[in-house]
């Protein structure tokens, strides 16, 4: 159904945000982003525009400024309540003011308030932040500009900033987006891909170390914008050293040098080939109503719950014999397939597969806390390390409570997370994986979930890394203070970052080194990184800001852990001091800017306009509205909010928000969409038995494009049974026709090969020759590991 209650101006015109322009500067795997929002008040009364928007959770916001009437207003970082009070006082007295604040509950949601914009006046608001780019399973670096802000489900008694963010009427976003990216890398830039149309990539140097690319004109900001940057031989260990600010307070973080260390651990081949055959695998799957939405804004995209079902099928077929497993589904309530984890056998696998086929998005809201508590209450099994896989669209309001629970139980398990669809909370997905010593993945648009899940399964089956330590070799006068928490987990080929503050003096030509040491399967491993003390000239204060953000997040986490008020107050004070000194905002601070040059107060009743965001399609939900009188120059301050969830964030001094229902327009008749044909590869996978073999039956023959009789008649005489012949053919078909999807089926292939090797006396070469002829492919025995 289409909402007719989207927020419009008094003249029935779109809200005052007209356009968003983004300039992106990528240096290696760090991005500096500047976003400019253009406002215009076309009403006859002054307005207050409120824009709630998502941002990557690891971002460090370091600048906020506004330009109105030719006056540039540079905002400052203040303690949050102090900034709010100053903003309210300014707006109530008719002054122009600007406030940017991070959500108290989730670090990936911000609220921008533009107050007292006079009739006919335009204003330009700019914010800048830096962020790291995540490494993808194919080696790409991922930048995401979130454009979708889905309402976060908040349990009873909670509050959520997203509740006050309205959806665009009919899904139409009334403002455009322009984006330009300048990319630099000493490794050379190979290509840039995106889920949105791009102009051709333009290399600016002959060695391809610098390039630029633009989003194609006319883009409406109705989806997340993803850029995948591919470098040539990019993922090498590096150190970036950044000099401090001469004008900063001596002894402070901003005055000293800061270094960012990037490791890419390479594990011994012998260790990687010995994947674990034990473990307790628990799959926690979101079955809330929003999982019925498509993966992205495309009308023909697969539903999130359907993608999750397909992925669970692949996981169930890929588990090693002898392990234990269980599957939980959660929404407003939760349920599990088995009372406790069960041993992985043919019987338990068949039972789980049948239950997976009936899983629907029918459990209501997104309350993940209670099923997590239930899982953690269950005792772990000796000799079977617990591996938790969480699949969710991330629409959770109590993010910090969830990540804190994972942290408390970090020693009992590893947590691998998957954010499904646009708008998934990066704070939740990354936070749970970070605290649970796992790995986060995001699946959006046309991404297939299966390759990313298989990468995480490969990480889960890797032997755990123990005794991680960092040893320094520095000039005598230099000392090092870590800004990052200690490394708790390392994965093969995955970047591990450390930020450190360096104090003392040394010659710029001096050299140092750092050794990352750890134990892997009783093998001691050392990765050395050498560097000199010559500061990087191109980084500006990027590394300082990322280092400050990292330390602030650690302080905020420690604060939530403490039970004593005095300890919590001390940590909060330290976080606020670091935030104001570095100019990087946090949950305890906000940016505030007031136009104090304006000679006359803005007159007239102030209308509040909430800027709509793009959202994925939701079923009808109760709507809310509020009108609260607040004194202002020349009349009342009228506030109109159109949130989409059951609770709404209100300040302590504002009255509770009454619930009202919004009229819904009749939806257009649904167009019939043909059911997509089932993927033959998934059909083949679904037929595999728990021990790795296949039965020779009509279902398998259909996938192979033959009849059961034709396959049986071609079976070599020395093959002792039909199952061996069927298993060889299934492997040949995978290697012959689905080699490009090997990341998805490699584990079930390993099980099949192991099962075949258990049968002595089989002439593999002759068997494969006949099989190749029958299927029309050419696969060598060594390719299969036979």
N, C-alpha and C positions, 0 to 999 in steps of 0.2 A: 504494500500500500504506500502511496506517496503522501508525504506530509504537506499540509497546506499552511502550517503554522510557522514556517521559517521566518526568521527575524528580518523585517524590512523597515525602512525609514517611514516617517509620518507621511511622506509623499508616495509611499508604496514603491520606493526605489531601493536598490541594494544598499547594504551597510557601507560605512565610509571608507573601508580599506579598498583601494583601487588596484594596487599591484605590489608584487614582491620581486625584488631583483637580488640575485646572489652572485657574489664573486668568490671563486674558490681557487686557492693557491695550494698546490700539493708539492711538498718537498720530500721525496722518498716515500715514507709511509706515514707522514704527518700532514694534516690538512689545516690550513688557516681559512676560516670562512667568514665572510662579511655579508650580512643580509640587510637589505634596506626595504622598509615598508612605507608605502606612500598612501597617506590618508587625505581625504577631502570631505569636508562637511557641506553637503548640499541642502541641508535643512534650514529652517528659519530660526531655530533655537541652537544654543551651544550643545555639544554632545560630549559624552565620555565614551570612548571606544575601548572595549575590553576584548583582548585576543588571547585565548588559551591555546597553546600549541605544543607539539611534541618536539623533542630534541634527543639526539643520541646521549645515552646516560654518561658516557665517559668524557663528554665535552667540558671544556673549561671556558666559561663566558668571562671575557676580560674587558669589554668595552661596550658602553651603551650611550648613545647620543641622539639628539633630536634637533631638527632645524625647522623653525616656524617663523614666518614673517621676517626672514633674513637674519634671524638671531640663532646662533649655534649654542645649544645647551649640552654641556658635557656632564653626564650623570656620575655620581660617586657611589662607592659601595659603603653601605651603612648597616648596622644591626637591623634586622628585619622589622621589628615592631616600631623602632624609631623611624625607619624609612616610611612605613605605612602611615604613621601619625603625621609626618611631615607632608606626605602626599594628600591625605584627607584634609589637613588644615589648609593647604594651598588651594585645592579644588573648591572647598567650601567658601573660601574668601574670593573666588573668581579668578585665581591665578592659573596659568597654564602649567601643568605638571605631568611627569612621566615616571612610571614605576614598573620595574621588571623584577619578578620574584620567582624563585623555584618552589615547586610544590613541597610541602612538609613531608609528604608520604612517599614521593617517588622522584628521583633525580632526573627523570626524562620528560617532565612536564613543567612548563613555564606559563606565567600569566603576565601579559603586557597591558598596562592601563595608560591610556592617553586622555588626560583630563582637560576639560574646558577648551575644547576646540571651537572657536567662534564660527558663526554662520558664514559660509563662503570661503572659509580659511582652509589652506592646505598645510600639511605637516609631513615631514620626512623623518622617520625613526630608523636608526641603524644599530645593529648589535653585531659584535664580533666574538668568535670563539675558535678554539683550537681543539683538535681531536685526533686520535690515532686511527689508522685504517686497518681493519681486521683482515687477516689472511684467510682466503677461501680454500676449499679442498682442491681446486685446480691451480692454486698458486696466485690467483688474482688478489688485488687489494680492493676492498669494498668500502665505498663511501655512500652513505645513505642520508638524504635530506628528507626527513619524515614529513609527509603531507597529509597522512591520515591519523586522526586522533579519535580512537574509539573510546566510548565511555568505559571507565574501569569499574567493574562490579565491586561494590563496597558492602561488606557484611553489616548487619544491623548495628547501629550505634556508631558507625564509622563516618568519615567525611572524605570527599574526593573533589579535587579541583576540576576534574574533567566533567563533573556533573553540571557545571555552569557553562559548558561549551556547547552551543547549539549546532545541529547538523545543518548543512546547506540545504535550502528548500529544493526538493526534488532531486537532490544529489548535485545540483548545479553550484559550483563555486564561483562567486561573483568577482573574483580577482585573478589576474594572470601572473605567470611566473616566467622570469628570464634568468638564465644561469650561464655563466661563462667560467671555464676552468683553465687555469694555467698550471702545467705539470712539469716538474723537473726531477730528473733522476740520473746520477752518474752511470747507472747500468744501461741506460737507453730505454726508450718507451716503445713498446711493440704495438699495442693497440688499446683502445678504450671502447667498452661496450656499455649499453644501458638498456633499461626497460622502457625508456621513453625515446622518441625520435631525436637524433643528434645530427648536427651538421658534420661534414667530413672532418676527421682529425687532421690538423695542420702541424707538421713538424717545423719548428723554428730554427733548428740547427742541423747541419749535415750529419752529425753523429747521433741524431735523434735523442739527445739528452734533454731537450725541452720541446714542449708541444702545447697546443691549446685546442680546446673544443668547446662548442656552444650547444645548448639545448635549442632545438628547432623553434622558430618563432611561433607564437600563438598558443603556447602550452597553458592549459588551465591546471591549477595546482590541486588536482583531484586524486592524486595518488602519491605514494612514496617515490622519490626519484633516486634511483640507484645508478652509480657509476662503478664499473669494474675495470680497474687499471692493471694492465699486464706489462711488466718490465722484463727485460732480458737479463737473466742471471741475477735477479734482484735480491733474493733472500740469502744474504751473506751477513755474518756477524759484524756489527758496526758499533762505534762509539761517537756520539756527538757531544762536544764540550762547548758550553755557552758561558761567556763572561758575564759577571754581575753588573748591575747599574751603579756607576760611580756616585750618583746622587742619593742612593738608597741608604737607610740607616745601617751603619757598620755592624756586622755580626748577624744581620737579618738574612733570610733566604734570598731576597732580591739583590743583596749586595755581593753575595758570594757566587762563585762559579757553580754551575749545575751540569751534571752529565747524564745522558740517557744511554744505557747499555742495551743492546739488542742481541740476544743469543738465538741461534737456531740449532738446537741439539741434534746431533747425528748419532743414533744408537748403533752398536755393532750388529752386523747382518745376522750373526748367529742368534742373537737375542730376539731380533724381529721375527725370525723364522719359527721361534718356539712360542707360538701364541698359547695362552692358557686354555685349558679344557675344563676349568672349574669356575665357579662363581655363582652368585645369586643375582639374577637379573629381574628387576622390578620395573614395569612399564606403567607410568601414571599418565593417563590420557584424559584430556579435557573433553567433556561431553556436554558443555553448556550450550545454550541456544545459539550463541554467536558462531559456534563451529559449523552451523548450517550454511554460513556465508561462503561465497566463492573465495578462492585463493587471492584474487585481485579484482579490480573493477570490471574486468571483461565479463560479459554476460554468459559466455560459454566456458568459463573457467571451472575447473573441478572444485567441488565442495571441499572444505577443509577436513570434515569428518571422513569423507571418502578417501582423501589422500592419507589420512592417519590410518585407516583400515588397511589400505594396500601396504603401507610401511610396516605395520604390525605383522602382517602375513610374511613379509620378507624377513623380518627379525626372527619370528618363530622358526622359520626354516633354516636360519643361519646359526642358531645357538648350538654349542657343542654338546654332545652326549655326555651325561653325567653331571651337568649343571642343574641348578634349581631356578624356578621362575614363577612369576605371578603378574597379573594385569589388573590395575585399578582404573575405574572410570570415575570422574568427579564432575559435579556441578554444584547445585545447592546442597545435594547429598553426595554420597560416594558409595561404591560397591566394588567388590573384588571377585575375580573369577573363582578363586579358591580361598578357603579360610586362612591358609598359610601357604608359603611358597612350596611348590611340589617339584619332584625330580622330573627332569626332561626325558620323557619316554614317548613312544608312539601313541600310547593311549592319552597321556596328558596333552600332547601336542595337538592331536585330533580334536580333543574337547575344546581347547583354547581357540583353534582355528574356526570351529563352528560358532563359538560365541563372538569372535571378532566380526564375523560376517553380519551379525545382527546389531552391532553397535550403532547407535544413532545419537544425534545431538539433542537429547531429550531430558537432561537432568537440571535444567534451569540456569541459575547463576554460576559464577566462577569462584567458588570458595575452595581454594587449594590448601588452606592451612590445616583443616581437620584431617583429610586423608594423609597428609605428610606426618602429622602427629601419630596417626594409627600405624603407619609404616615404621616410624622410628621406635614405636613401643614394642614392635616385634623383635625378638632376640636374633642376632646374626648367627649364621651357621659356621661352625669351625671349618676352616679350609676352603671356604667359599666366600671370597670378598664380595661385599654387596655393591652392585652397580645400579644406580637409579637413573632411568631415562624418563624425562618429563616432556610431554607434548602439549602445548597450549597456545592459544592465540594471544595470551598475555594480558587479557583485559581484567586485571586485578587491581583493586584499590589499596590493599594493605601490603604493598610491596616490601617495605622494610621489615615488617613483622615476619613475612615469609622468609626473606633472606637471612634474618637473624636466627630463625629456627634451623635453617640448613647449616649455618655456621656452628651452632651449638652441637650439632650431631656430625660435624665434619670428620671426626676420627673413625666413624663407623661405616663410612661409605664414600663413593664418588658419585657426583651428580652431573649428568649430561642433559642439556636443555635444548629445546627446539621451539623457536618462535614461528608460529604458522600464520601466514597471511599478512597483509599490510596492516599497520597499526599495532603490531605486537610490541609490548613494553620492553624496550632494550634494557631498562633498569632491572626488571624481573629476570629476563632470560640470562643476561650477563652476570647479574648479582648471584643467582642461585648456582650457576656453574663456577663462578669465582670462589664462593664460600665453600662449595662442595668439591673443590679440587678436580673439576671436570672440564668440559669444553662446551661453549655455546654455539648454536647454529641458527640461522634465520632462513626461512623458506618463503619466498614471495613470488607473485606473478607466475611465470611459466617454469620456475625452478621445480625440478623433481626432488622430492624429499629424500628418496631412497639413497642416492649417492652420499648425501651429507650424513644420514643416519649410519650408513655403513662405515664411514670414516670414524664416527664416534664409537661404533662397536669395535673397530680395530684398535682405537685408543684404549677402550675398556679391557680388551683382551691382552694388551701389552702388559708385561710385568711392571708392577708399580716401582716408581723411583723413590729411593730412600736416601736419607742423610745428605740432603742438598745443602751445600755451603758455598759461600763466595769468599775467596781469598784475594787480598790486594797486595800489590807490590808498587809502592809510591815513593817519590822523593821524601826525605826525612821531614821536611817542613810542612808537608801536606797531610791533612786529616780528612777522613770521609765519614759523613753521617747519612745513613739511608733515609730516603723519603718514601720508598715503597715498602710494603710489608714483606716479610721473608717469603721466598719462593716455596710453594708447597707441592707443586706438581710440574712435571715436564713431559711433553709428548714429542715423538719423533717428527722433526721438520717443522714444528710449530714455534712461532716466535715467543720468547720470554723476555719481558721488559723489566728493567730496573732503573729507578731514578735515584741519584745521590747528590748530596751537597758537599762541595769540596771547600775546605778552609785552609788558609795558609798561603804562602807565596812560593813560587818557583819560576824558573826560566821557561819561556814559552816553547823553547826547543827541547825541554825535558820530556822524558818518556815514562810511561807506567804500564802496568798490565793488571788484568784481573782474571782469576781462574774460577770457573763454575765447575764444582766437583759434586759428584753424586754416585750412588751405588745402584746398579741395575743387575738383577739376577746374580748377586754375589760378585759382580764385576765392578771394579772401581773405574769410573770414567772421568776424564778431565777435559774441559773445553777452555782454551786460553784465548783471551782477547787483548791485543796490544793497542796502545793509543799514545798520542803525544798531547801536550798541554797547550797546543795552539787552538784558540777558540774558533768556532765556526762563525763565519761572517754573515751567512745568509739566514740564520735561524731567528734573528731578533731576540725576543724574549719567549719564544715558543716553548722551549724546554723548561724554563723557569715556571711558566704557567701550568704546564702539564705536571711538573713535579709538585707544585703547590696544590693542584687539584687532587693528586694522588694522596698526599699527606692529609689534606682536609677530609677526604673520604674515610681514611683510617681513623682519624680523630672522632668523626661522627659515629662510626661503628663502635669504637671503644666507649663512647658516651652512652650509647644505648645499652651496652652490656653492664654498666655499673649500676649498683643498687643504692649506693650512698649518694645523697643529694650533693654533698660538697664535692665529691669526685666528679660527678656529672657536670656541675657548674664550672669546675676548673677546666675540664676538657672542652666544654662549649666556649668558654672564654678564649682558650687557646686557638680554637678553630676560627672564631670571629676575628681575632687579632691577625692571624695568618691571611684570612680572606681580605680584610681591609688593607693590609700591607701590600699584598700581591695584586690586588684589584681583580681577583677571581671570586665570583659569587659562590655561595653555598646555601644550604638549607636554613642557616641562621642569619643570613644577610640578604640584602636586596639592593638593586641599583635605583637611585632616586635622583631626578633632575627637576628643577623648578625654574621657570622663566621669571627671574626677579627684575628683568629690565622693563617688563610691561608696566606702563604708567597707570593704566586704567583696568579695573577688574572686568572680567567678562560678565555681561548682564544677561538675565533671563533664566528660566527654568532649565536645568541641565538634564538632557536625555542620555541615558546609558544605552549603548549599542554593543551587543555581544557579536563578535565577528564569527560567522559560521565556518566550520572546518569540514573537509571531506571525511566521510565515514563509510564503512562498508554497510551493506543493506541489513537493517535490523527489522525484526517484527515490531508491531506496534507496542509502545511502552507508555506507561503513565507519564504525562508531562507535568511540569510545575511552572508556576509564575510567581513573581513577587513584586510588590510595590511598597517601598519603604521610604518615609519622609526623612530626609536629612537636610539640615539647614545649609543653604548656600546663598551666595550673593544674588539677590533678586528673586528668590522663590525656593521651590522645593527641588530636591534632587530625585528624579524619578528613575528607578532601576527596573529594567525588564530583563528577566533571565528565562531562557528556554533550555533547561538541562534535560538530559535523557535518561537519568538513572533514578533509583529509588531514594537516593540521598543527595544532598547538595551541600557544598562547602559554603559556610557563611561565617563571617567574623563574629567574635564573641559579643560585640555590641549590637549586632543586627538581629531582628526578630526571627523566630523560626519560620521556615518556608512552608506555606500551605500547599497541599497537593491539589491540583485540578487536572481535568482531563482535556486533551486537545482533540478537536474535530479532525477526522481523517477523511481525505477524499477517496472516493472509490477508485480502486486500482484498475488499470487497463487490463483487458483480458490477456491472460498469459499466453504467450506464443508457445506452441509445441516445439520442444527441442528433442531431437533424436538422441536416444541413449548412446553414449560412445561405446564402440566395440571394445570388448575386453582385450587387454594387452596380452598377446600370445606368450610373451616371456613370463608375465605374472601367472598365466595359466599353467605353464610348465613348472614354475616354482611351487605353485600350490599343490602339485601332484607328488612332490618329493616326500619321501618318508623321513622319519626322524634320524635314522641311521645313515642317511645320505643316498639311499638307493631309490630307483623308480620301479614301479610295476609296469609290465607290458599290458596295456589295455587300450580300449578305443579312444579314451580321453587323451592319452599321450600320443597315440597315432594321429589324432586330429591336429594337434599342435605341430607335429612333424610333417604334416601334409601328406600322410600315407594312410592306408587301411591297416587294421591290426593283422589281418591275414598276410598282407604283403610284407610287413615287417617280420612276422614270424617265419615266413618262408625263406627269408634271406639270412636267417641266423646261422652263423658258422657251426659246424657239427661239434667242434671241440668246446664250445661255450656250454658250461654245465647247466645253466638255468636261464629262464626268460628275464629275470631281474638284472642279471649282469649285462645282457644284451641291451635291455632298455636303458640302463644307466650309462653305458658307453654312448649310445645314440643321443641321449639327452645332453651329455657333455659335448659331443661333436656339434650338435645344433647350437648350443650356447657359444662355443668358440668359433663356429663357422659363420653364424649370422647375427650374434649379439655381442661381439667382442668390444664394441664401443661402450657397452654397459657393464663391463667386467667389474667395475667398482661395486655394482649392486649385487652380483651373484658370486663373488669370489669365495665367500665363506661356505656357501652350500656346495660349491665346486670342490673345495678342499675336503669337505666331508665325503663327497662322492668318490673322489680319488682315493681317499684313505680306505673306504669300504671296498673298492675294487682291489686294492693292494692286499687286502686280507684274504683274497681268494687265490691260492697258489695254482700254478699250472696253466693259467690263461695265456694264450698267444695274443698279446695285445696288438702287435703289428698287423697280423692278418685280420683281427677283429675290426681294427680301425680302417683298414683298406676297404673292407666290405661296407662298413658304415659310411665312409666318405662317398663311395660310389652310389649308395642308396639315397643319401641326402643331397648329393651334388655339392659337396664342399671338399676342402683340402686342408686337413688339420694333421700335424705331425704328432707322434706319441710324446715327444719331449715337451711339446707345447702344453699338454695336459699334465705334465709331471709324471708320466707313466713310462 
